[in-house]
């Protein structure tokens, strides 16, 4: 059955709900601004240093009086609106669904398996901290609605770029690399000139990377090729003559031992990866921010689920738990969403219990294979319990996640379908290096799903970068732009100053990192994939892992991207 746009069973219920919420909004808005006027970000504090010292106290005093008076006046109206709004949550489905009609059905289909029995899929996840204005400021982030617009525009800017393939013409070449920050060479670009100047020292550190002829080919362009180097002898001269007008090979290419079988191609990119197919966002709690994101992203991602979660008393008609906020999850897909299901965690505690955090599972239609069977994929996203030192709660939530995913796939599996990916992503709120998170690090979920960044329980791969930024330093010059944050993350000593450090176990001193190991920091944002649940004819390999700095200054997390190559064996396509 096709997904419905509205979460309500009919227009009458939707209309009454809209009226009830409209009556609540003025009171909620005034309370939100009471907090916001009293809580400043470090960026605002720096800006006030150039103003007269008496202006801010006056603004706080009169602002507090004004918003408090408005709160008192609107409270009775809000109470009446709440009495209309709350009971209707019992019949509300847990998300809105927006579908942007394509110019033709083929626009939403991937032809890879039908034509070549192989395809590449891009996924990305990001925690945006789009809380109501007053609450977002406790994370040193303000201007929620302005940030939502800027975030949406940057995502579109990144994912709509051409996807570039890089070929290494060498007897020892390991094939194709598709870095997400690649772009066609642009003449007279100062930015690309600076990239060219950085290429030489990187190449010298990584052996013969610059001795191989490299061809850059935009994906989908069969004939167009841009030669970055003709021969080993001409490469050095070419770099010296042209470095002011063309980009060097991406850092991911230069920094990875691609000839080693077990290595994962990775990069730190100042742009969102090109051609992301499915995007999962967390902490999009603010409804207006969710609508802004939907409006900006819908030309690129034609299928969007937002305002995901439950409200009011849960379970309905019982006051055991009251949800003031939704889950904060936001899912945007290029592919049609066939089925979607949401479950909320019943074991949340403290401030996390006010939000309906949980798991969203979706089944998407990719296209068809050469035998004209449907090709589908499963995508799951979640946001786990946040407070530190409560690993038992997160482990129970991981148990629920495992069960809910299994149940969803069993209920929706069809015998004539080929499943080509099964991905789980989100903000797990624990890392793989803190002693305090040892319970979660050893959870059985990681035996089913593969984490390309993980070397084992409690141990990251040496190239991994933490994804949680220190909130007090979000606006420092070294991290306040995508390019500056990219440079900072690539230098170990600088990265320590801005990535949140591991959390020690209670009562034990922290010794980190171990001798000879790099400093990583807390990685809370994960993209995992599973092969056991996909069709037996399919084989998966990681094409690229990306740490994305494109949202610098707009959130306190570093987004993460993953691109998977999926190939069907010949047994599947034989008649």
KOLZARO-792389 format. One line per field, with one value per residue (C-alpha): residue in three letters; x, y, z; residue number from 1. Coordinates in Angstrom, 2 decimals. Example, Ala and Ser with C-alpha at 12.3 -4.5 7.8 and 13.67 -1.06 7.14 Angstrom:
REM KOLZARO-792389
aa: ala_ser
xx: 12.30_13.67
yy: -4.50_-1.06
zz: 7.80_7.14
i: 1_2
***
This chain:
REM KOLZARO-792389
aa: unk_unk_unk_unk_unk_unk_unk_unk_unk_unk_unk_unk_unk_unk_unk_unk_unk_unk_unk_unk_unk_unk_unk_unk_unk_unk_unk_unk_unk_unk_unk_unk_unk_unk_unk_unk_unk_unk_unk_unk_unk_unk_unk_unk_unk_unk_unk_unk_unk_unk_unk_unk_unk_unk_unk_unk_unk_unk_unk_unk_unk_unk_unk_unk_unk_unk_unk_unk_unk_unk_unk_unk_unk_unk_unk_unk_unk_unk_unk_unk_unk_unk_unk_unk_unk_unk_unk_unk_unk_unk_unk_unk_unk_unk_unk_unk_unk_unk_unk_unk_unk_unk_unk_unk_unk_unk_unk_unk_unk_unk_unk_unk_unk_unk_unk_unk_unk_unk_unk_unk_unk_unk_unk_unk_unk_unk_unk_unk_unk_unk_unk_unk_unk_unk_unk_unk_unk_unk_unk_unk_unk_unk_unk_unk_unk_unk_unk_unk_unk_unk_unk_unk_unk_unk_unk_unk_unk_unk_unk_unk_unk_unk_unk_unk_unk_unk_unk_unk_unk_unk_unk_unk_unk_unk_unk_unk_unk_unk_unk_unk_unk_unk_unk_unk_unk_unk_unk_unk_unk_unk_unk_unk_unk_unk_unk_unk_unk_unk_unk_unk_unk_unk_unk_unk_unk_unk_unk_unk_unk_unk_unk_unk_unk_unk_unk_unk_unk_unk_unk_unk_unk_unk_unk_unk_unk_unk_unk_unk_unk_unk_unk_unk_unk_unk_unk_unk_unk_unk_unk_unk_unk_unk_unk_unk_unk_unk_unk_unk_unk_unk_unk_unk_unk_unk_unk_unk_unk_unk_unk_unk_unk_unk_unk_unk_unk_unk_unk_unk_unk_unk_unk_unk_unk_unk_unk_unk_unk_unk_unk_unk_unk_unk_unk_unk_unk_unk_unk_unk_unk_unk_unk_unk_unk_unk_unk_unk_unk_unk_unk_unk_unk_unk_unk_unk_unk_unk_unk_unk_unk_unk_unk_unk_unk_unk_unk_unk_unk_unk_unk_unk_unk_unk_unk_unk_unk_unk_unk_unk_unk_unk_unk_unk_unk_unk_unk_unk_unk_unk_unk_unk_unk_unk_unk_unk_unk_unk_unk_unk_unk_unk_unk_unk_unk_unk_unk_unk_unk_unk_unk_unk_unk_unk_unk_unk_unk_unk_unk_unk_unk_unk_unk_unk_unk_unk_unk_unk_unk_unk_unk_unk_unk_unk_unk_unk_unk_unk_unk_unk_unk_unk_unk_unk_unk_unk_unk_unk_unk_unk_unk_unk_unk_unk_unk_unk_unk_unk_unk_unk_unk_unk_unk_unk_unk_unk_unk_unk_unk_unk_unk_unk_unk_unk_unk_unk_unk_unk_unk_unk_unk_unk_unk_unk_unk_unk_unk_unk_unk_unk_unk_unk_unk_unk_unk_unk_unk_unk_unk_unk_unk_unk_unk_unk_unk_unk_unk_unk_unk_unk_unk_unk_unk_unk_unk_unk_unk_unk_unk_unk_unk_unk_unk_unk_unk_unk_unk_unk_unk_unk_unk_unk_unk_unk_unk_unk_unk_unk_unk_unk_unk_unk_unk_unk_unk_unk_unk_unk_unk_unk_unk_unk_unk_unk_unk_unk_unk_unk_unk_unk_unk_unk_unk_unk_unk_unk_unk_unk_unk_unk_unk_unk_unk_unk_unk_unk_unk_unk_unk_unk_unk_unk_unk_unk_unk_unk_unk_unk_unk_unk_unk_unk_unk_unk_unk_unk_unk_unk_unk_unk_unk_unk_unk_unk_unk_unk_unk_unk_unk_unk_unk_unk_unk_unk_unk_unk_unk_unk_unk_unk_unk_unk_unk_unk_unk_unk_unk
xx: 0.00_1.35_2.38_-0.05_1.09_-0.76_-0.34_-4.04_-6.86_-8.95_-9.06_-11.36_-8.95_-6.03_-7.92_-8.77_-5.15_-3.93_-6.29_-5.18_-1.50_-2.02_-3.46_-0.45_2.22_2.14_2.68_5.37_7.05_7.16_8.56_11.17_12.29_12.40_15.17_16.80_17.06_18.89_21.24_23.90_26.20_29.94_29.63_27.14_29.37_32.29_30.15_29.01_32.60_32.53_29.28_28.54_28.53_25.10_23.17_23.02_21.72_18.97_18.07_17.90_15.83_13.22_13.16_12.50_9.67_8.06_8.18_7.09_4.05_3.22_3.58_1.14_-1.40_-1.31_-1.19_-5.01_-5.42_-2.60_-4.27_-7.45_-5.40_-3.57_-6.87_-7.70_-4.22_-3.24_-6.10_-5.63_-2.13_-3.71_-4.81_-1.76_0.60_4.22_5.39_4.55_5.42_6.27_6.52_7.77_6.26_9.07_8.90_8.87_8.86_12.29_13.81_13.36_14.80_18.41_19.29_22.54_21.30_19.12_21.99_25.20_24.18_25.99_25.33_26.79_24.77_25.60_24.38_24.95_23.98_24.20_23.07_21.87_20.80_17.71_16.08_13.74_15.78_16.07_17.19_19.63_21.57_22.58_24.59_26.08_23.92_21.33_19.16_17.53_15.45_18.27_20.58_18.00_17.90_21.68_22.09_19.60_21.32_24.75_23.51_21.95_25.13_27.18_25.03_24.17_27.79_29.03_30.30_33.92_35.68_39.46_41.32_44.92_46.65_49.21_49.91_49.38_46.28_43.51_40.67_38.42_38.06_35.12_35.93_32.96_34.81_36.06_34.96_35.88_38.99_38.06_40.47_41.74_40.44_42.32_40.89_42.02_45.39_45.87_44.85_47.52_50.15_49.27_49.52_53.31_54.11_51.23_52.45_55.97_54.66_52.83_55.29_54.49_50.99_52.08_54.02_50.86_48.95_45.53_42.39_39.44_36.13_32.75_30.34_27.93_30.31_31.57_33.87_35.05_38.37_40.58_44.20_45.98_49.26_50.52_53.67_55.70_58.34_55.89_53.97_56.30_56.58_52.84_52.28_54.66_53.16_49.46_48.98_47.40_44.54_43.66_42.89_45.30_44.27_41.90_43.38_41.54_43.46_46.82_46.43_45.13_47.06_44.60_46.85_46.28_43.29_41.85_42.07_38.95_39.12_38.29_38.56_37.83_35.67_34.69_31.58_28.79_29.47_28.09_25.05_23.93_20.93_19.56_20.10_19.34_19.28_18.96_17.74_15.40_13.03_11.73_8.73_9.32_12.94_11.80_9.48_12.27_14.56_11.80_11.20_14.90_15.70_12.61_13.91_16.83_15.27_11.79_10.70_10.93_9.70_9.67_8.10_8.78_7.68_4.85_3.53_1.58_0.87_2.54_1.07_-2.13_-4.53_-1.76_0.32_3.40_5.41_4.60_6.42_6.89_9.12_9.21_12.16_14.10_14.68_14.38_14.74_15.26_15.51_15.92_14.18_10.46_9.67_7.51_7.01_8.06_7.65_8.59_9.10_9.87_12.12_10.08_13.12_14.38_15.13_15.59_15.48_15.72_12.32_10.70_11.56_10.19_13.56_13.43_13.99_12.69_12.85_12.15_12.01_12.92_12.43_15.69_14.59_14.72_17.32_17.89_15.17_12.72_12.45_12.15_15.36_14.88_16.94_16.39_17.43_17.20_18.01_17.99_19.05_19.95_19.84_22.23_23.47_26.92_27.35_24.05_25.28_22.74_19.91_21.64_22.35_18.66_17.82_20.27_18.47_15.20_16.75_17.96_14.55_12.54_14.71_14.40_10.61_10.23_12.20_10.41_7.01_7.90_10.06_8.69_9.98_10.40_12.54_16.29_17.57_20.78_21.57_20.67_22.00_21.70_22.84_22.34_23.65_24.36_25.57_28.48_31.89_34.38_37.26_35.84_36.25_32.89_31.19_32.60_29.16_27.88_31.18_30.75_27.09_26.09_24.76_28.33_28.45_25.56_26.35_29.76_31.30_33.96_35.61_35.94_38.97_37.37_35.57_37.07_39.54_39.14_41.05_44.01_42.52_39.20_38.19_35.82_32.51_31.57_32.91_33.63_30.75_32.65_34.99_32.44_33.12_36.91_38.64_40.21_36.80_34.21_34.33_34.27_37.81_39.27_37.62_38.87_42.47_42.16_40.82_43.72_46.31_46.44_47.62_45.03_42.24_42.71_41.68_38.30_37.07_35.54_37.94_37.05_35.15_36.95_35.24_33.95_36.76_39.51_42.07_42.05_45.16_44.58_45.75_47.81_51.49_51.96_48.24_46.73_44.38_40.84_38.24_34.57_32.77_29.07_27.73_27.67_26.78_26.73_25.85_24.89_25.49_23.79_20.30_20.78_20.24_22.71_23.71_24.90_28.39_29.15_32.32_32.97_33.87_34.40_33.92_33.68_33.97_32.16_33.03_30.46_28.24_30.99_29.52_25.99_26.05_28.20_28.55_30.60_28.40_29.51_29.07_29.33_29.30_28.73_29.34_26.92_27.40_25.10_26.73_26.15_24.01_21.34_21.01_21.18_17.91
yy: 0.00_3.43_5.80_8.63_12.22_13.12_11.24_11.68_9.42_12.26_16.00_16.71_15.25_17.00_20.31_20.03_19.10_22.16_24.45_22.96_23.33_26.92_27.82_26.29_27.94_31.54_30.29_27.85_30.59_33.04_30.41_29.50_33.14_33.63_31.06_32.34_35.96_34.84_32.33_33.56_31.62_32.23_33.82_36.38_37.02_37.78_40.15_41.98_42.67_45.53_47.02_49.21_47.06_48.23_47.24_43.51_43.69_46.04_43.68_40.74_42.64_44.10_40.98_38.78_41.06_41.18_37.43_36.56_38.83_37.26_33.79_34.63_36.11_33.17_30.38_29.99_29.83_27.29_25.13_24.98_24.20_21.47_19.81_19.67_18.60_15.89_13.35_13.37_11.92_8.52_8.27_9.95_7.90_8.61_10.69_13.03_11.85_14.23_12.89_15.13_13.92_13.15_14.19_10.47_7.25_6.33_9.32_7.52_4.20_3.03_1.25_-0.28_-3.80_-3.91_-2.91_-4.09_-6.14_-3.66_-0.31_2.19_3.71_6.74_7.26_10.12_10.88_14.11_15.33_18.92_20.03_21.78_22.14_24.99_28.18_28.32_24.71_24.79_27.54_25.12_23.41_26.79_26.95_29.62_30.83_27.44_28.37_30.26_27.30_24.92_26.94_27.16_23.44_22.51_24.76_23.32_19.74_20.47_22.24_19.17_16.29_17.87_18.03_15.63_12.34_11.93_8.61_8.43_5.70_4.75_3.56_1.22_-2.53_-2.50_-0.37_-1.47_-0.12_2.86_5.36_7.75_10.50_12.59_15.90_15.64_18.19_19.04_21.23_24.90_27.38_30.37_29.10_30.35_27.59_24.87_26.52_26.18_22.53_22.03_23.57_21.10_18.07_17.74_17.18_14.69_12.74_12.56_10.90_8.15_6.60_6.26_7.76_10.62_8.35_6.80_8.39_9.44_9.94_11.85_10.92_12.39_9.54_9.11_10.69_7.85_9.90_12.84_12.39_14.95_13.82_14.97_13.40_11.82_10.06_9.80_12.13_14.83_14.70_16.89_19.57_19.53_20.11_23.05_24.70_24.09_24.00_27.44_26.29_22.68_20.47_17.86_14.27_14.12_13.53_10.22_8.94_10.18_9.12_5.59_2.40_1.25_-1.62_-3.24_-5.54_-4.70_-0.90_1.27_4.32_7.41_11.18_14.38_16.39_20.06_19.24_16.73_13.64_13.84_11.73_10.82_8.51_8.39_11.00_10.51_13.54_13.56_16.17_17.88_18.48_21.88_21.48_24.69_23.71_20.33_22.04_24.36_21.40_19.59_22.58_22.93_19.22_18.05_18.90_16.53_13.95_13.22_11.15_12.66_11.49_14.19_15.01_11.38_10.14_10.17_12.85_13.21_10.19_6.99_4.44_6.39_6.97_6.21_8.84_6.68_8.78_12.11_13.06_16.79_16.28_13.89_11.61_14.28_11.84_13.06_10.77_11.95_9.46_9.65_6.27_5.62_4.48_1.37_0.85_2.64_1.81_3.65_2.37_4.53_3.46_2.84_2.84_6.41_8.27_11.84_14.61_12.06_10.67_13.94_13.07_10.08_8.71_5.40_3.55_4.29_1.42_1.96_-0.25_1.55_0.56_0.72_-0.61_-4.06_-6.60_-8.23_-10.80_-7.91_-8.72_-5.85_-4.61_-3.13_-1.94_-1.56_1.59_2.08_5.15_5.76_8.09_6.40_7.54_10.46_10.81_9.44_6.58_4.90_2.18_-0.34_1.75_2.03_-1.71_-2.44_0.00_-1.79_-5.04_-3.40_-2.03_-5.50_-7.06_-4.31_-4.45_-8.23_-8.08_-5.31_-7.20_-10.47_-8.80_-6.97_-9.49_-10.71_-13.87_-12.20_-9.31_-8.85_-7.07_-5.21_-3.28_-3.24_-0.10_1.16_4.65_7.46_9.04_6.15_8.45_6.16_5.83_3.06_4.47_5.56_3.08_4.37_2.88_-0.65_-2.29_-0.80_-1.47_-5.20_-5.41_-8.22_-5.68_-5.30_-9.01_-8.57_-5.15_-4.11_-0.83_0.17_2.46_-0.15_-2.38_-4.17_-3.47_-0.31_0.15_2.35_2.06_4.47_6.82_7.36_10.83_11.61_13.22_15.16_18.71_20.54_23.00_25.96_26.16_25.83_29.35_29.38_30.39_26.95_25.24_27.86_27.21_23.93_24.46_25.43_22.49_20.15_21.31_21.08_17.52_16.35_17.45_15.26_17.92_20.46_17.90_17.25_20.82_20.61_16.98_15.77_13.40_9.89_9.47_7.52_4.74_5.72_5.74_4.91_7.31_7.63_6.56_7.52_6.89_3.77_4.02_4.23_4.76_7.93_10.24_9.71_11.27_10.44_9.07_9.03_9.01_5.62_4.14_0.34_-2.20_-5.86_-8.54_-11.48_-10.11_-9.17_-11.49_-14.35_-13.33_-9.87_-8.88_-5.61_-3.60_-0.20_2.35_5.25_6.57_10.35_12.69_15.84_19.37_21.13_22.05_23.76_26.44_25.07_21.98_20.36_17.05_16.06_14.31_10.94_9.46_5.92_4.71_1.01_-0.90_-3.80_-6.45_-9.31_-12.61_-14.06_-16.84_-14.24_-12.93_-16.19_-17.23
zz: 0.00_-0.96_1.82_2.57_2.80_5.99_9.25_10.01_8.82_7.28_6.68_9.60_12.13_10.40_10.54_14.24_14.94_13.02_15.00_18.31_17.47_16.22_19.63_21.39_19.21_20.63_24.18_23.09_21.01_23.91_26.30_23.70_23.42_27.19_27.20_24.02_25.17_28.33_26.69_24.26_21.95_22.03_18.58_19.93_22.94_20.63_18.58_21.72_22.71_20.17_21.52_24.52_27.63_28.84_25.70_26.31_29.93_28.73_25.91_28.31_30.89_28.55_26.37_29.39_30.58_27.12_26.43_29.98_29.65_26.30_27.85_30.66_28.23_25.82_28.42_28.79_25.00_24.80_27.43_25.34_22.22_24.10_25.03_21.31_20.21_22.70_22.23_18.45_18.82_19.48_15.83_14.30_12.11_13.07_10.07_7.22_3.72_0.88_-2.65_-5.43_-8.70_-11.22_-14.87_-15.72_-13.64_-15.03_-13.22_-9.89_-11.02_-11.00_-14.28_-13.03_-12.32_-15.41_-17.71_-16.03_-12.96_-10.73_-9.08_-6.64_-3.77_-1.64_1.94_4.38_7.97_10.00_13.41_12.85_16.35_14.93_18.32_19.28_19.49_23.27_23.66_20.71_22.48_25.22_22.45_21.48_18.35_17.59_14.70_14.17_11.13_9.43_10.03_8.57_5.33_5.13_5.83_3.13_0.58_1.35_1.08_-2.32_-3.44_-2.59_-3.77_-7.13_-8.29_-10.99_-9.59_-10.71_-11.24_-10.96_-12.82_-12.07_-15.26_-13.78_-13.86_-10.09_-10.32_-8.01_-10.11_-9.71_-6.92_-6.77_-4.27_-3.33_-3.24_-6.81_-9.35_-12.90_-13.22_-13.31_-14.87_-12.88_-9.56_-6.51_-4.36_-6.72_-6.98_-3.26_-3.50_-6.12_-3.87_-1.13_-3.35_-3.51_0.17_0.46_-2.53_-1.18_1.98_0.16_-2.15_-5.84_-5.84_-8.08_-10.41_-11.86_-14.70_-13.44_-15.52_-14.11_-15.74_-14.79_-14.08_-16.95_-19.49_-21.67_-23.88_-21.79_-20.01_-18.33_-18.15_-15.03_-16.06_-19.27_-18.16_-14.96_-16.40_-17.38_-14.13_-12.11_-14.81_-15.28_-11.57_-11.54_-14.62_-14.01_-10.25_-10.30_-12.54_-11.75_-8.75_-7.52_-6.93_-3.95_-0.51_-0.27_-3.28_-2.08_1.53_1.21_0.61_-2.02_-3.03_0.38_0.25_3.67_3.46_3.09_0.79_2.81_2.75_4.60_2.23_2.41_0.32_0.69_-1.46_-4.99_-5.81_-2.30_-2.75_0.81_3.51_7.20_9.53_13.31_15.80_13.34_16.26_15.16_12.84_10.90_10.37_9.04_6.56_5.42_4.82_2.93_0.67_-0.18_-0.57_-2.46_-5.97_-5.32_-3.00_-4.27_-1.25_2.23_5.65_8.35_11.73_12.56_15.95_18.48_20.82_24.07_26.28_25.12_25.05_24.22_27.12_29.63_31.41_31.90_29.42_27.81_24.61_24.01_20.96_18.02_17.28_15.38_12.50_8.90_5.88_2.30_-0.57_-4.33_-4.58_-3.98_-0.44_-0.61_3.13_6.29_9.95_13.13_16.69_19.74_22.62_25.79_28.13_27.71_30.92_32.13_29.54_26.72_27.74_26.57_22.95_21.03_19.97_18.18_14.90_11.41_8.92_5.22_2.14_-1.09_-4.73_-6.68_-10.08_-11.66_-12.70_-16.08_-15.31_-14.68_-10.97_-8.50_-6.90_-3.42_-0.47_3.28_5.09_8.86_10.94_14.68_17.48_20.76_24.40_24.96_28.60_29.35_31.78_30.85_28.53_29.82_28.35_24.98_24.90_25.47_22.68_20.37_21.22_20.17_16.99_16.00_16.64_14.92_11.80_11.63_12.06_9.46_6.85_7.49_7.14_3.93_2.12_-1.22_-2.95_-6.36_-5.07_-4.99_-1.85_-2.69_0.50_4.18_5.89_9.47_10.39_12.87_16.04_18.41_21.24_22.07_20.48_19.84_21.87_25.27_28.15_29.42_26.35_26.57_26.90_23.65_21.86_22.48_21.47_19.12_16.60_15.34_14.57_12.13_10.69_9.45_10.53_7.96_10.54_13.26_13.82_16.78_20.07_21.54_18.68_15.63_12.38_12.35_9.74_11.54_12.70_15.58_14.68_17.84_17.92_21.15_21.56_23.11_20.09_17.26_15.99_16.26_13.04_12.62_12.35_11.35_7.59_5.63_4.30_7.69_9.44_6.73_7.22_11.01_10.98_8.82_11.40_14.51_16.95_15.82_15.76_19.48_20.25_18.55_18.62_21.90_23.70_24.91_28.17_30.95_32.86_36.29_38.85_36.34_34.87_31.10_29.20_25.57_22.97_23.40_22.52_18.78_18.08_16.55_18.44_17.07_19.37_19.82_16.74_17.56_13.99_12.25_8.89_9.01_6.33_6.40_3.78_5.49_4.76_1.11_-1.84_-2.05_-5.58_-4.45_-3.37_-1.58_-1.23_0.33_-2.32_0.03_3.58_3.88_6.86_5.72_6.88_4.67_7.65_9.66_11.93_11.52_13.75_16.44_14.57_11.54_8.94_7.62_4.14_2.79_-0.81_-1.51_-4.73_-5.20_-7.88_-8.85_-9.74_-13.17_-11.65_-10.90_-14.44_-16.36_-17.94
i: 1_2_3_4_5_6_7_8_9_10_11_12_13_14_15_16_17_18_19_20_21_22_23_24_25_26_27_28_29_30_31_32_33_34_35_36_37_38_39_40_41_42_43_44_45_46_47_48_49_50_51_52_53_54_55_56_57_58_59_60_61_62_63_64_65_66_67_68_69_70_71_72_73_74_75_76_77_78_79_80_81_82_83_84_85_86_87_88_89_90_91_92_93_94_95_96_97_98_99_100_101_102_103_104_105_106_107_108_109_110_111_112_113_114_115_116_117_118_119_120_121_122_123_124_125_126_127_128_129_130_131_132_133_134_135_136_137_138_139_140_141_142_143_144_145_146_147_148_149_150_151_152_153_154_155_156_157_158_159_160_161_162_163_164_165_166_167_168_169_170_171_172_173_174_175_176_177_178_179_180_181_182_183_184_185_186_187_188_189_190_191_192_193_194_195_196_197_198_199_200_201_202_203_204_205_206_207_208_209_210_211_212_213_214_215_216_217_218_219_220_221_222_223_224_225_226_227_228_229_230_231_232_233_234_235_236_237_238_239_240_241_242_243_244_245_246_247_248_249_250_251_252_253_254_255_256_257_258_259_260_261_262_263_264_265_266_267_268_269_270_271_272_273_274_275_276_277_278_279_280_281_282_283_284_285_286_287_288_289_290_291_292_293_294_295_296_297_298_299_300_301_302_303_304_305_306_307_308_309_310_311_312_313_314_315_316_317_318_319_320_321_322_323_324_325_326_327_328_329_330_331_332_333_334_335_336_337_338_339_340_341_342_343_344_345_346_347_348_349_350_351_352_353_354_355_356_357_358_359_360_361_362_363_364_365_366_367_368_369_370_371_372_373_374_375_376_377_378_379_380_381_382_383_384_385_386_387_388_389_390_391_392_393_394_395_396_397_398_399_400_401_402_403_404_405_406_407_408_409_410_411_412_413_414_415_416_417_418_419_420_421_422_423_424_425_426_427_428_429_430_431_432_433_434_435_436_437_438_439_440_441_442_443_444_445_446_447_448_449_450_451_452_453_454_455_456_457_458_459_460_461_462_463_464_465_466_467_468_469_470_471_472_473_474_475_476_477_478_479_480_481_482_483_484_485_486_487_488_489_490_491_492_493_494_495_496_497_498_499_500_501_502_503_504_505_506_507_508_509_510_511_512_513_514_515_516_517_518_519_520_521_522_523_524_525_526_527_528_529_530_531_532_533_534_535_536_537_538_539_540_541_542_543_544_545_546_547_548_549_550_551_552_553_554_555_556_557_558_559_560_561_562_563_564_565_566_567_568_569_570_571_572_573_574_575
***
